[in-house]
Amino acid sequence: MSRYERHATIITSNRPFDDWAKLLGDVVVVAPLLDRLLHHGHLLKFEGKSWRLKEAAARAVRKDCA
């Protein structure tokens, strides 16, 4: 509450908002949580293949070849 509208906060997730209630276990809590997070917020959605997963797969291939 003390950070609200005072400081920047970055939250990342690979899950859609529809899944948050299931993940956090309470629909009643998720609705105001998302309302507070998205108020004055910017939602950035990135699509495509994950760079992190691509790099992990490349490291695994290099490890197997070594």
URPEDA-V957795 format. One record per residue. PHI is phi in radians with two decimals (* if undefined). OMEGA is omega in degrees with one decimal (999 if undefined). D_FIRST is the distance of its C-alpha to the first C-alpha in Angstrom with 2 decimals. Layout:
# URPEDA-V957795
PHI|OMEGA|D_FIRST  PHI|OMEGA|D_FIRST
This chain:
# URPEDA-V957795
*|-177.4|0.00  -1.20|178.9|3.81  -1.46|-172.5|5.45  -0.98|-179.8|5.28  1.09|178.0|8.94  -2.06|-175.9|9.64  -2.35|177.8|10.78  -1.35|177.0|12.65  -2.38|178.3|12.00  -1.97|177.4|15.12  -2.22|178.3|15.58  -2.04|178.2|19.20  -2.75|174.1|20.99  -1.77|-179.1|24.58  -1.90|176.3|23.91  -1.21|-178.9|23.79  -1.01|179.6|20.99  -1.05|-178.8|23.59  -1.49|-173.8|23.66  -1.09|179.4|19.97  -1.09|178.9|20.45  -1.17|-178.7|23.48  -1.21|-178.2|21.91  -1.55|173.0|18.85  1.46|-177.7|21.14  -2.70|-179.8|19.41  -1.12|-177.1|19.73  -1.11|-179.9|17.71  -1.42|-173.9|14.53  -1.18|-177.8|15.33  -1.04|177.9|15.75  -1.20|177.6|12.30  -1.08|179.1|10.92  -1.15|177.5|13.47  -1.04|-179.3|12.98  -1.18|-179.0|9.41  -1.17|-173.8|10.84  -1.57|177.8|14.01  -1.19|-175.0|13.14  1.10|-176.4|14.61  -1.73|176.1|15.21  -2.13|179.1|18.58  -1.79|177.6|20.08  -1.90|-179.8|22.89  -2.04|179.3|25.36  -1.93|178.4|28.07  -2.11|-179.8|31.16  2.04|-177.6|34.12  -1.30|-179.0|34.99  -1.32|177.0|32.61  -1.12|-178.9|33.67  -1.08|179.3|32.34  -1.19|177.9|34.44  -1.10|179.2|37.41  -1.16|178.4|37.36  -1.11|178.3|37.11  -1.14|178.8|40.11  -1.13|177.6|42.05  -1.13|179.5|41.49  -1.13|178.9|42.72  -1.15|178.9|45.81  -1.09|-179.9|46.55  -1.15|179.5|46.23  -1.19|-178.3|48.63  -1.42|-175.9|51.11  -1.42|999|51.19
